[in-house]
Amino acid sequence: MNAVRSPMAEALAHKMLPPATFIASAGVRHGERDPFVDAVLSEEGLSLGDHHPRTIEELEDDYFDLIVTLAPQAHHAALELTRSMAVDVEYWPMPDPTTATGTREQIMAAYRDVRDRLRARIAQRFGLAQKKAGSQ
C-alpha cells in the first residue's frame, strides 16, 4: 500500500545511495501514512517529509533500471508491469509490521526490525556493507 515498507526503504536509500540516484516508492494500492514509520525513521534522523502514499500508476517516471518489491502482491504486479520492459525486478521479502500486536514497544520493535532489514539489504545490494560496518 506504499505506506510502510517501501516508504521506509525509499527514505533509507536516499540516505545511503549517491544523491544522483533516482528513487521512488509506490504500492499496488493506496494506503494511509503510518505514524509508526515516522517514529522509527526519526530514530535514525530520517523523515518521510511530504511523502504521500501512491500507486505504481501514479509514478511520474516509468523508466527504471531496477524495481525492488517487498511484498508478494507487489512483486506479481511489478512482473506484470515490466514483462515487455528491460528492467531488473528483485523480490526482497519483508515482514509486514502492521500485523504486530502487543504493547506500543512491541509494535515499534516490529517496525524497527523491518527498518533494519531494509538497511542491511540496501547495503548488501549496492555494495555498501563494508562502508556501513566501518561507520559504526
C-alpha positions as CSV (number, residue, x, y, z in Angstrom):
1,M,0.0,0.0,0.0
2,N,3.0,2.3,-0.1
3,A,2.6,3.3,3.5
4,V,5.1,1.2,5.4
5,R,7.8,-0.9,3.9
6,S,8.5,0.9,0.6
7,P,8.5,4.5,2.0
8,M,10.9,3.3,4.7
9,A,13.1,1.8,2.0
10,E,12.9,5.0,0.0
11,A,14.0,7.1,2.9
12,L,16.9,4.8,3.8
13,A,18.0,4.6,0.2
14,H,18.0,8.4,-0.2
15,K,20.3,8.5,2.8
16,M,22.6,5.6,1.8
17,L,22.9,6.0,-2.0
18,P,24.5,8.8,-4.1
19,P,22.3,11.9,-4.5
20,A,22.1,11.4,-8.3
21,T,20.3,8.0,-7.8
22,F,16.6,8.3,-8.7
23,I,14.5,6.6,-6.1
24,A,10.7,6.4,-6.0
25,S,8.4,4.2,-4.0
26,A,5.0,3.0,-4.9
27,G,2.4,0.4,-3.9
28,V,-0.2,-1.7,-5.5
29,R,-3.0,0.2,-3.9
30,H,-3.4,3.3,-1.7
31,G,-2.8,3.3,2.0
32,E,-2.6,5.9,4.7
33,R,0.5,7.3,6.2
34,D,1.6,5.2,9.2
35,P,2.8,7.1,12.3
36,F,5.0,4.1,13.4
37,V,7.0,4.6,10.2
38,D,7.6,8.2,11.1
39,A,8.6,7.2,14.6
40,V,11.2,4.6,13.6
41,L,12.6,6.7,10.9
42,S,13.0,9.7,13.2
43,E,15.2,7.4,15.4
44,E,17.6,7.4,12.5
45,G,17.3,11.2,11.9
46,L,15.2,10.5,8.8
47,S,11.7,11.7,7.8
48,L,9.2,10.9,5.1
49,G,8.8,14.6,4.6
50,D,5.8,15.3,2.5
51,H,5.6,11.7,1.2
52,H,2.1,10.7,0.5
53,P,1.3,7.0,-0.4
54,R,1.0,6.5,-4.1
55,T,0.4,3.6,-6.5
56,I,2.6,2.4,-9.4
57,E,0.3,4.1,-11.9
58,E,1.0,7.5,-10.1
59,L,4.7,7.4,-10.6
60,E,5.9,10.3,-12.8
61,D,8.6,8.2,-14.5
62,D,8.2,4.7,-15.8
63,Y,11.9,4.1,-16.7
64,F,13.8,2.3,-14.0
65,D,16.9,0.1,-14.1
66,L,15.8,-1.8,-11.0
67,I,12.5,-2.4,-9.3
68,V,12.6,-3.8,-5.8
69,T,9.5,-5.4,-4.4
70,L,8.9,-6.1,-0.7
71,A,5.6,-8.0,-0.7
72,P,4.3,-10.8,-2.8
73,Q,1.4,-8.9,-4.3
74,A,3.7,-6.0,-5.3
75,H,6.1,-8.5,-6.8
76,H,3.5,-10.0,-9.1
77,A,2.3,-6.6,-10.1
78,A,5.8,-5.4,-11.0
79,L,6.5,-8.5,-13.0
80,E,3.3,-8.0,-15.0
81,L,4.0,-4.3,-15.5
82,T,7.6,-4.9,-16.7
83,R,7.2,-8.0,-18.8
84,S,7.9,-6.0,-22.0
85,M,10.5,-3.7,-20.4
86,A,14.2,-4.1,-20.0
87,V,14.3,-3.8,-16.2
88,D,15.5,-6.0,-13.3
89,V,12.9,-6.9,-10.7
90,E,14.1,-8.2,-7.4
91,Y,12.0,-9.5,-4.6
92,W,13.2,-8.7,-1.1
93,P,10.5,-10.3,1.2
94,M,9.9,-8.2,4.2
95,P,7.6,-9.0,7.1
96,D,4.5,-6.7,7.4
97,P,4.9,-4.9,10.7
98,T,1.3,-3.7,10.7
99,T,0.3,-7.2,11.8
100,A,2.3,-6.8,15.1
101,T,0.3,-6.8,18.2
102,G,1.0,-6.1,21.9
103,T,2.4,-3.0,23.6
104,R,3.5,0.1,21.8
105,E,7.1,-1.0,22.3
106,Q,6.4,-4.5,20.8
107,I,4.9,-2.9,17.8
108,M,7.8,-0.4,17.5
109,A,10.2,-3.4,17.7
110,A,8.5,-5.0,14.6
111,Y,8.8,-1.7,12.7
112,R,12.5,-1.3,13.8
113,D,13.1,-4.9,12.6
114,V,11.8,-4.1,9.1
115,R,13.8,-0.8,9.0
116,D,17.0,-2.6,10.0
117,R,16.4,-5.4,7.5
118,L,15.8,-2.9,4.7
119,R,19.0,-1.0,5.6
120,A,21.0,-4.3,5.5
121,R,19.5,-5.3,2.1
122,I,20.2,-1.9,0.6
123,A,23.8,-2.0,1.9
124,Q,24.3,-5.6,0.6
125,R,22.7,-5.0,-2.8
126,F,24.6,-1.8,-3.5
127,G,28.0,-2.8,-2.0
128,L,27.7,-0.6,1.0
129,A,28.1,-3.3,3.6
130,Q,31.8,-2.5,4.3
131,K,31.2,1.2,4.4
132,K,28.2,0.8,6.8
133,A,30.1,-1.6,9.1
134,G,33.1,0.7,9.2
135,S,31.0,3.7,10.1
136,Q,29.6,2.3,13.3
